[in-house]
Amino acid sequence: MANTIMEPILPRTQPKDGGVLLVLDNGVRLESRGGPDGADYILLADAKGVQIGYWLAVQWAEEPKKIMGQILLTAARGYPS
């Protein structure tokens, strides 16, 4: 990333099901359904819309450090970690 200052990523759309869609600078799309009470899942897709990662809440509840690392690496790289 060229910009070293972290800026908030705002949702481009707010689905009716209470979900969120975030599009990162590298084209990766992060989709999730949930809200203040928590999220059910996180799905990552590349810029072409191909799924590159999917995690359920139960997975990050059991292994939060490992799963968060996988989510962040996959989002940053644009391909499965």
C-alpha positions in Angstrom: 0.0 0.0 0.0 1.4 3.4 -1.0 -0.4 5.2 1.9 1.2 4.6 5.3 -1.7 6.3 7.2 -4.5 3.9 8.0 -7.8 5.2 6.7 -11.1 3.6 7.5 -12.6 1.4 4.8 -16.2 2.3 4.4 -18.8 -0.2 3.1 -19.8 0.4 -0.5 -23.1 -1.3 0.1 -25.2 -2.3 3.0 -27.1 -5.5 2.2 -30.7 -5.8 3.5 -29.7 -8.9 5.6 -27.6 -6.7 7.9 -24.4 -7.7 6.2 -21.6 -5.7 5.0 -19.4 -5.6 1.8 -16.0 -4.0 2.0 -13.8 -3.5 -1.1 -10.1 -3.2 -0.3 -7.6 -1.2 -2.4 -6.3 -4.4 -4.0 -9.8 -5.3 -5.2 -10.4 -8.0 -2.6 -14.0 -8.1 -1.3 -14.8 -8.9 2.3 -18.4 -9.9 2.9 -20.0 -10.7 6.2 -23.4 -10.9 7.8 -23.8 -9.7 11.3 -23.8 -6.5 13.4 -23.0 -5.3 16.9 -23.9 -8.7 18.3 -21.4 -10.5 16.1 -20.8 -11.9 12.6 -21.8 -15.3 11.3 -19.0 -15.6 8.7 -16.4 -13.8 6.7 -16.0 -14.5 3.0 -13.2 -13.1 0.9 -13.3 -12.9 -2.9 -10.7 -11.7 -5.3 -11.2 -8.7 -7.7 -12.8 -11.1 -10.2 -15.3 -12.3 -7.7 -13.7 -15.7 -7.1 -13.9 -16.9 -3.5 -10.5 -17.1 -1.9 -11.5 -17.6 1.7 -14.4 -18.4 4.0 -14.5 -18.7 7.7 -17.3 -19.4 10.2 -17.6 -17.7 13.6 -17.1 -21.0 15.3 -13.7 -21.3 13.6 -12.3 -18.0 14.9 -13.9 -18.6 18.3 -11.8 -21.8 18.6 -8.5 -20.5 17.1 -8.8 -16.7 17.0 -5.1 -15.9 16.4 -4.7 -18.5 13.6 -7.9 -17.7 11.9 -7.4 -13.9 12.1 -3.9 -14.4 10.6 -5.4 -16.4 7.7 -8.1 -13.8 7.1 -5.6 -10.8 7.1 -3.0 -12.6 5.0 -5.6 -13.7 2.4 -7.1 -10.2 2.2 -3.7 -8.5 1.9 -2.3 -11.0 -0.7 -5.4 -11.5 -2.7 -5.1 -15.3 -2.7 -5.6 -18.0 -0.2 -3.0 -18.2 2.6 
